[in-house]
C-alpha cells in the first residue's frame, strides 16, 4: 500500500505496517500511531522490524485535548517538542535501534510559516551478527489540535557482520549481496516525505 506517500515515492516505497502505543503523561493520555514505509529495493536485516532505509509517520492524539484547558498546540510546542523527541528515541530503542547521540536540531517550517523542529540522530541497527551505522531523522510540529511527527532512517554503510574477520569484510560485495548506500538521495527522500505529511496535516481530518 502507498497511502500516505507523496506521488513521487509511491513506485519504490510500500507501507510495511503500523503500531499503536498509549502512555500516560501527567494529566494526559497520549496515543501514537506509527506507520512505517519500506523501500522495495532495500533488504531488511534479519530479525529487524525497521529497515535501514525506511520512512516513518507518527500521529499523536492527546486526551483531553489541549483546547479543553485553553492552550493551543503552537503555544505548548516549546515544551512538547522535547517530550516528543524523547518519546521517539524510546520508540527507536524499543525496536532495538541504538541511539548513540543527537547530531543536530534545526528549525522546520511545516509549510505555512509555523515553526517546527527537525532532529537528526546517530544510530546503529543490529540484528543477529550484522550491524549497520545509520542516521535517523524526525521532524515535529504542532497541528490544529495536537502534534505530528515524520522522518526516516538513512543507511550510512553496507551491513557489517560482527562475526566476520577484517579481511572478509573488506572483500568487494557481489552483485547479489550489494547494499546501495546513497545518504544524500535518502535525505532528500525523507525531506520530500516530511513536507508531504506536514502539508496533509494542515488539511485536517
Secondary structure as UniProt FT lines:
FT   TURN            3..4
FT   HELIX           7..9
FT   TURN            10..12
FT   STRAND          13..25
FT   TURN            26..27
FT   STRAND          28..39
FT   TURN            40..41
FT   TURN            46..47
FT   STRAND          54..63
FT   HELIX           66..69
FT   HELIX           73..94
FT   TURN            95..96
FT   STRAND          97..109
FT   STRAND          115..127
FT   TURN            128..129
FT   STRAND          130..142
FT   STRAND          147..155
FT   STRAND          160..161
FT   TURN            162..163
FT   HELIX           166..169
FT   TURN            175..177
FT   HELIX           183..201
FT   TURN            202..203
//
